């Protein structure tokens, strides 16, 4: 088996969630989307609400998923790009600014803004996991790709930070260290899901992706091709299952089965006439069941989903992102597969809602091509996407503008 990831041309993604752990190994050929050549996934153990609760149990399932993917791919991986579902990630927006004199903005100002950004990152600490330059600003004009040559009083750079709690991040690093895997990058789940669930146009014009997992539901708002906001609420599909188990006095396994086979986010006129058999919890007699109308099941499911969407809607409203997030809501994640859930989301957010499956990668089997695998596919896309922010582009142009003497000449030109 190949040991060198670079020589083998492989990239690996590891999605660690409350209900499942999934590993995708893909090969990337120039000009082609990543092709998945190895897949391993199984039910999670040792995780709670997206965070690691038992390292030994979590290590067991991660190793099983990775080994299955390696066996299928015929290669052994040494590093992965991994998601972070817990840790309560928080979005922050910052602006670094520089006063201008009478001359136009040049390379010197761009470099000074970059230096300010780097100083801010050093002060931010280890809990900062994403830094996204959103665009330059000159006085009241914002979202500029390249302000060089322009005049103004102040030039600035808008930055989007994503912070997370330190402990879940360290636990994730410890887990993968015990699995002998290096971390290439840690990506919050909604960002990864958005990369595979949204089209390029949706990310550019504005869209809100909601990843509905088992332990958490997370949201990412995209605009101008960049993620501008992320948030997580500690409610997911597993909470719906527990509500059913409690409300109908049945086991968690039977509650999950009923949710999957008969559940819905909205009621219909025929629900009162459809009668469901519900096994009683703790009763070994399989013939001892309760009979309830389907409407009772749906009336347990619907309030929890409404609560989830209300929490997300309130956060979007609080940060003034309801309109920036575009006219579309895109649902993905395993819990988004419930019947009529897109219709409920449309009602709650008062805009069209759709369910998205992962795209942008090839080689996925039917069993792994659904919404539950959007995060894993998005991690592959994240690992290959080129840096496409205005600061990186400007700095790259500056570096290419000449060698040592060329840079020295530019400095004299800008300062004298």
C-alpha positions in Angstrom: 0.0 0.0 0.0 1.1 3.5 -0.8 2.2 5.6 2.2 2.9 8.9 0.6 -0.3 11.0 0.1 1.4 13.4 -2.4 2.8 10.6 -4.6 -0.4 8.7 -4.7 -2.4 11.9 -5.5 -5.0 11.1 -2.8 -7.0 13.4 -0.5 -8.9 12.2 2.5 -11.9 13.6 4.3 -13.2 12.5 7.7 -16.7 13.5 8.8 -17.2 12.8 12.5 -20.8 13.3 13.6 -23.1 12.3 16.4 -24.8 9.5 14.4 -22.1 8.4 12.0 -18.4 8.6 11.1 -17.6 8.7 7.4 -14.2 8.6 5.6 -13.9 9.5 1.9 -10.6 8.9 0.1 -10.5 10.6 -3.4 -8.1 10.9 -6.2 -7.8 14.3 -8.0 -6.8 14.6 -11.6 -6.0 18.0 -13.1 -9.1 19.7 -14.4 -11.4 17.0 -13.0 -13.5 16.9 -9.8 -12.2 14.6 -7.1 -13.1 11.0 -7.7 -13.9 9.0 -4.6 -12.0 5.7 -4.6 -12.5 4.7 -1.0 -15.5 4.9 1.4 -15.9 3.8 4.9 -18.8 4.7 7.3 -20.4 3.3 10.3 -22.6 4.4 13.3 -20.9 6.7 15.8 -20.0 5.8 19.3 -18.6 8.1 22.0 -20.0 11.3 20.6 -22.7 13.6 22.0 -24.1 16.8 20.4 -21.2 16.8 17.9 -18.5 16.6 20.6 -16.3 13.7 21.7 -17.6 12.2 25.0 -15.6 9.0 25.1 -12.2 8.9 23.4 -11.9 5.1 23.4 -15.3 4.5 21.8 -14.8 7.3 19.2 -11.3 5.9 18.4 -12.8 2.5 17.6 -15.4 3.8 15.1 -12.9 6.3 13.4 -10.4 3.5 12.9 -13.1 1.2 11.5 -14.3 3.9 9.0 -10.7 4.8 7.9 -9.6 1.2 7.6 -12.6 0.4 5.4 -11.9 3.3 3.1 -8.2 2.4 2.9 -9.1 -1.2 2.0 -11.4 0.0 -0.7 -8.9 2.5 -2.1 -5.9 0.2 -1.8 -3.9 3.0 -0.1 -3.1 4.0 3.5 -3.7 7.6 4.4 -1.6 9.6 6.8 -3.6 12.9 7.1 -7.2 14.0 6.7 -9.2 17.2 6.5 -11.8 16.9 9.3 -15.0 18.6 10.3 -15.9 20.1 13.7 -19.5 19.7 14.6 -19.3 20.6 18.3 -17.5 23.5 20.1 -20.3 26.0 19.6 -18.5 27.9 16.7 -19.1 31.7 16.7 -18.8 34.1 13.9 -17.1 37.5 14.2 -16.5 40.2 11.7 -13.5 42.5 12.1 -12.1 45.4 10.0 -8.5 46.5 10.0 -8.0 50.0 8.7 -5.2 52.3 7.6 -5.5 56.1 7.1 -4.5 57.4 3.7 -2.6 60.5 2.7 -2.8 62.3 -0.6 -1.4 59.5 -2.7 -3.4 56.6 -4.2 -3.5 53.2 -2.6 -0.6 51.0 -3.6 1.2 47.8 -2.7 2.6 49.3 0.6 -1.0 49.8 2.0 -2.0 46.3 1.0 1.1 44.9 2.8 0.4 47.0 5.9 -3.2 45.7 6.0 -1.9 42.2 5.6 0.5 42.8 8.5 -2.4 44.0 10.7 -4.4 40.9 9.8 -1.4 38.7 10.8 -1.0 40.5 14.1 -4.7 40.1 14.8 -4.4 36.4 14.1 -1.5 36.0 16.6 -3.5 37.6 19.3 -6.6 35.5 18.6 -5.3 32.3 20.0 -5.7 28.7 19.2 -9.5 28.7 19.2 -9.6 30.6 15.9 -10.1 28.1 13.1 -11.2 30.1 10.1 -10.2 33.5 8.8 -11.9 34.7 5.6 -11.0 38.1 4.0 -14.3 39.3 2.7 -13.1 42.4 0.7 -11.5 45.7 0.9 -13.2 49.0 1.7 -12.4 52.6 0.8 -14.3 55.1 2.9 -18.0 54.1 2.4 -17.4 51.7 -0.5 -17.2 48.1 0.6 -16.7 44.6 -1.0 -13.8 45.8 -3.2 -11.6 43.1 -4.8 -8.6 45.4 -5.4 -8.5 49.0 -4.3 -5.0 49.8 -5.6 -5.0 53.1 -7.6 -8.0 54.5 -5.7 -8.0 57.6 -3.5 -9.8 58.0 -0.2 -9.4 58.9 3.5 -9.3 55.3 4.9 -8.6 51.9 3.4 -9.7 48.8 5.2 -10.0 45.1 5.0 -13.1 43.2 6.3 -12.4 39.8 7.9 -14.7 37.0 9.0 -13.5 34.9 11.9 -14.9 31.7 13.2 -13.9 30.8 16.8 -14.7 27.7 18.7 -14.3 26.4 22.2 -10.8 25.1 22.9 -11.6 21.8 24.6 -13.6 20.2 21.7 -10.8 21.2 19.3 -8.1 19.7 21.5 -10.2 16.5 22.0 -10.5 16.2 18.2 -6.8 16.5 17.8 -6.2 13.9 20.5 -8.6 11.5 18.9 -6.9 11.7 15.5 -3.5 11.5 17.1 -4.5 8.2 18.7 -5.6 7.1 15.2 -2.1 8.1 13.8 -3.7 10.7 11.5 -2.4 14.2 11.0 -4.9 17.0 10.5 -4.5 19.0 7.3 -7.3 21.4 8.3 -10.3 21.5 10.6 -13.5 22.9 9.0 -16.8 23.7 10.7 -19.5 21.4 9.4 -21.8 24.0 7.8 -18.9 25.5 5.8 -18.0 22.0 4.5 -21.7 21.2 3.7 -22.2 24.5 1.9 -19.3 23.7 -0.5 -21.0 20.6 -1.8 -24.6 21.5 -1.3 -24.5 25.0 -3.0 -23.8 25.9 -6.6 -21.2 28.5 -7.4 -23.9 30.9 -8.3 -25.7 30.3 -5.0 -22.6 31.1 -3.1 -22.0 34.2 -5.1 -25.5 35.6 -5.1 -26.3 34.6 -1.5 -27.7 31.5 0.0 -28.2 30.0 3.5 -27.4 26.3 4.0 -28.7 24.5 7.0 -27.0 21.2 7.9 -29.4 19.1 10.0 -27.4 16.5 11.8 -28.3 14.1 14.6 -26.9 16.0 17.5 -26.7 19.6 16.1 -28.1 21.8 13.4 -25.7 24.3 11.9 -26.1 27.1 9.5 -23.7 28.9 7.1 -24.6 32.1 5.1 -22.7 32.5 1.8 -22.5 35.8 -0.2 -20.0 37.0 -2.8 -18.5 33.5 -3.0 -17.5 33.5 0.6 -18.9 32.2 3.9 -19.8 35.3 5.9 -21.6 33.7 8.9 -21.8 30.4 10.7 -23.7 29.2 13.8 -24.7 26.0 15.5 -27.7 25.2 17.7 -27.6 22.1 19.9 -30.7 20.5 18.5 -30.8 17.7 15.8 -32.5 14.6 14.5 -31.7 12.6 17.6 -33.7 15.0 19.7 -36.7 14.4 17.5 -36.2 10.6 18.0 -36.1 11.1 21.8 -39.3 13.1 21.7 -41.0 10.3 19.9 -39.7 7.7 22.3 -40.9 9.7 25.3 -44.2 10.7 23.8 -45.2 7.3 22.6 -43.6 5.3 25.4 -41.4 3.2 23.0 -37.7 2.4 22.6 -35.3 4.7 20.8 -34.8 2.1 18.1 -38.5 1.9 17.4 -38.8 5.7 17.6 -36.1 6.1 15.0 -37.8 3.5 12.8 -41.2 5.3 13.1 -39.7 8.6 12.3 -38.0 7.3 9.2 -41.0 5.3 7.9 -44.0 7.3 8.9 -42.7 10.7 10.1 -43.4 14.0 8.5 -42.8 17.7 9.2 -46.4 18.6 8.3 -49.8 17.0 8.8 -52.2 15.9 6.1 -56.0 15.2 6.3 -55.5 11.5 6.2 -53.2 11.3 9.2 -56.0 10.7 11.7 -57.2 7.6 9.7 -53.8 6.0 9.4 -53.2 3.9 12.5 -49.6 2.9 13.6 -48.6 0.0 15.9 -46.2 1.2 18.6 -44.3 -1.4 20.6 -44.3 -0.6 24.3 -40.9 0.0 25.9 -39.6 -2.7 28.2 -42.3 -5.2 27.1 -40.8 -8.4 25.7 -44.2 -9.5 24.2 -44.0 -8.3 20.6 -47.8 -8.6 20.3 -48.3 -6.0 23.1 -48.5 -2.7 21.2 -50.3 0.5 21.4 -52.2 1.8 18.4 -52.0 5.5 17.7 -53.0 7.7 14.7 -50.1 9.0 12.5 -51.2 12.5 13.4 -50.0 11.9 17.0 -46.5 11.0 15.7 -46.4 14.1 13.4 -47.6 16.4 16.2 -44.6 15.2 18.3 -42.2 15.8 15.4 -43.4 19.2 14.2 -42.8 21.3 17.3 -39.2 20.2 17.7 -38.5 21.1 14.0 -40.3 24.4 14.4 -38.1 25.2 17.5 -35.0 24.3 15.5 -35.9 26.6 12.6 -36.9 29.4 15.0 -33.6 29.3 16.7 -31.8 29.6 13.3 -34.2 32.3 12.1 -33.7 34.4 15.2 -29.9 34.2 14.8 -30.1 35.3 11.2 -32.4 38.2 12.2 -30.1 39.2 15.1 -27.1 39.5 12.8 -29.0 41.2 10.0 -28.5 38.3 7.6 -32.0 37.4 6.5 -31.7 39.3 3.3 -28.0 38.9 2.6 -28.5 35.1 2.9 -30.4 35.2 -0.4 -33.8 34.1 -1.4 -33.1 30.4 -1.0 -32.8 28.1 2.0 -30.9 24.9 1.3 -31.3 22.0 3.6 -28.8 19.1 3.9 -27.6 16.6 6.4 -29.1 13.3 7.5 -32.1 14.8 9.4 -33.1 16.8 6.3 -34.5 13.6 4.7 -37.7 13.7 6.7 -40.9 14.0 4.6 -42.2 17.6 4.0 -39.3 19.2 5.9 -38.5 21.6 3.0 -42.2 22.7 3.0 -42.0 23.5 6.7 -38.7 25.4 6.3 -40.3 27.4 3.5 -43.1 28.4 5.8 -40.8 29.3 8.7 -38.3 31.3 6.6 -40.9 32.7 4.1 -38.7 31.8 1.1 -38.2 28.7 -1.0 -36.4 25.8 0.6 -34.9 22.8 -1.1 -33.0 19.7 0.0 -29.5 19.4 -1.5 -27.4 16.3 -2.2 -23.6 16.6 -2.5 -22.2 17.6 -5.9 -18.8 18.5 -7.3 -17.3 15.0 -6.6 -17.6 11.8 -8.6 -17.5 8.1 -7.7 -20.1 8.2 -4.9 -22.2 5.1 -4.6 -26.0 5.6 -4.3 -25.8 4.8 -0.6 -23.4 7.7 0.0 -24.8 10.2 -2.4 -27.6 11.6 -0.2 -27.8 14.7 2.1 -26.2 12.8 5.0 -22.9 12.8 3.2 -22.7 16.5 2.1 -20.2 17.4 4.8 -17.8 14.6 3.8 -18.0 15.6 0.1 -17.5 19.2 1.1 -14.4 18.4 3.0 -12.9 17.0 -0.2 -13.8 20.1 -2.1 -12.3 22.3 0.7 -9.0 20.4 0.5 -8.6 21.2 -3.2 -10.2 24.6 -3.6 -7.8 27.4 -4.4 -7.6 30.4 -2.1 -10.0 32.8 -3.7 -10.1 35.8 -1.4 -9.2 39.4 -2.4 -6.3 39.8 0.0 -4.6 36.6 -1.2 -5.0 37.6 -4.8 -3.6 41.1 -4.2 -0.6 39.7 -2.2 0.1 37.1 -4.9 0.2 39.9 -7.5 2.5 41.9 -5.3 4.9 38.9 -4.9 4.9 38.4 -8.7 5.5 42.0 -9.5 9.3 41.6 -9.3 12.3 40.3 -7.4 14.2 42.0 -4.6 15.2 45.1 -6.7 11.8 45.4 -8.2 10.3 45.4 -4.7 12.9 48.0 -3.6 12.0 50.2 -6.5 8.3 49.9 -5.7 9.0 50.9 -2.1 10.9 54.0 -3.2 8.1 54.8 -5.6 5.4 54.5 -3.0 7.2 56.4 -0.3 8.9 59.2 -2.2 
